[in-house]
């Protein structure tokens, strides 16, 4: 387990503080007050070029610096989120481990993977059981197996026509609890 008391770099501590501070209500109120004060001071400075330059320069510098702080914060959050998702995928029995570190794939590889999920979605729409889910590797095999099993069941009309209706065992379905845990009964 990682220690929460690890020493962070000065920049990381400043970035965390600045991100928290600038994302607060107080920061917005201060920024709005500065803009209002600048607007009110217009007649005093006779709306000069210098007066306009002050707000333009100030907002440009702040925006420029904030881009880097926001990007650092998003990079850290994104990395933490990816690690959490990777842990969930790795821990889930039956989940495709191909998805771990999917963020490192190329755009073409992501498009190809997306097509697999569209196919899984199409197969899931054909399912009667909404709790049923598939990994990429098992989706088509599960669907074909279930379809063959259901198609081989005699219909009620066969028994009405005098056809012998042998009862085939019902297909085993996962309970809701076992479907969540990924284990078969």
N, C-alpha and C positions, 0 to 999 in steps of 0.2 A: 504494500500500500504506500502511496506517495505521501510524503510529509507536507502538511499545509504550511509549515514554518520555513520552507525553503526560501533562501534569499533571492529576491527578484532584483533585476537590474534597475538602475535609477530611471531609465527611459520607460521601462514597463510599469513601474509604480506611478510615474507621472502620467503615462498614457491612460492607465486605469482610473486615476483620479480625475484627469481632464475629461474623459469620456463620461464618467458619472456626473461631474459638475456641469458640463455643457448640455447634458441631456435632462437637466432638472427644470422644474417650473421657474425657479429663481433666475436661472440663466436666461430663459426666454423673456422674463419680465425686465431684466437688466438690459438686454439687447433692444427690446421695444422702447424702453425709457431713453436709451441713447439715441435712437432714431427720432423719437419725439423731440428730445432736447435739441438735436441737430436741426430739425425742421423749424422749431421755434426760434432758433438763433439765426435763421436765414435773413430776416429783415435787419438784424443788428449788423451783419457782415455784408449787407446789400446784395445778397445772393451772388457773391463773387465766385470767380473760378477757384480760388483757394478754398472757399467754403465747400464747394462741390467736391474738390479734390480730397478733402479730409474724409468725407464719408466713403468715397470711392476707394481710396487707398486703404482705409481701415477695414472695410468689408472684404476687399480682395485679399489682404494679408490673412485675415482670420479664416476666410474660406479656404485659402491655400493650405494653411496649417491643419485645419480641421479634416481635410480630405485624408491626410496621412494618419491622423488619430483614429478616424472612423475606420479606415482600411485595416489598421492594426487590430482594432477591436473586433472587426468582422472576421479577420483571418483566425484569430484565437478562438472565437465562438464557433466558427465553421469547423476548425480542427477538432474541438472538443465534441461537437455534435457528431462528426464522422466517427470518432472513436467510440462514442456511445452506441451509435447504430451498428458499427462493426461488432461490438460486444454482443448486441442482441442477435445479430445474424449468426455469429459463431456459436452462441449458446442454444439457439433454436434447432432442435432435431428436425431434420427434413428440409431446412432452409438451404438454399443454394449458396455455398461458400464463394461462388464466383462473384457475388455481389460485394464482398468485402473489398474495400479500397477501389470501388467503382469510379471514384472521382479521378483516378489516375488514368482512365481510359481516354482514347481519342474521341473526337466528335463522331466519327464514323462508327466506332465500336459502341458508343452509347446509343446511336440510332439503331444499330442491329439489336442490341439488348432491349431497347424499347419495343421493337417489333415482337420479341418474345412475350413481353408483358401484355401487349395488345392481344396476342393469341391466347394467353392464359385467361384474359378477361372474356374473350369470346367463348372459350370453353366453359368458364364459370357461369356464363349466362345460360348455358344449356343444362346446368345442374339443377336438380330439384332442391338440393340441400344448400341453403345459403351459408352454412358454417363450413362447408367444404372448401379447402384451399389447396393450392398446388405449388410446388417449386417448379422452376423452369424445366428441370430434368424429368420430373414425374408427371407434368401436366397432361401431355398427350397420351401417355401410357395409361394413366388413371382414367381419362375420359374414354378411351377406346375400350378398356376393360369393362367399365360400367355400362357403356352403350351396348356392348355385346351381351352382357348379362341381362339387361332389361329387355333387349330385343328377343332373347331366347325364352322369356317368360310367356306362357300361353295366355291369351287374352280371355276375358269373360265371355266373349262371343263364341269361343270354341266350345265351352261347356254348354252353352245354349243350343248349339247345333248337334249335340250328342257326341262331340269329340271328347276323348278321354283327357281330362285335365289333371296331369300329375303335378303335384305341388313341388315346385323347386324351392330350395331354401332361400330365404330372403337374403339379399346381400348385406353383409355386415357394414354398419355405418359407425362412424366415430361419435361418441357422445360429445356434448358441448365441452365438457371438461377435458377429455382426451384430445379434442380438436385444438383446443387452446395450447395444450402442452406439447402437441405434435406427436403424441404416442398413440399407437393403436391399442384397441382393447383386446 
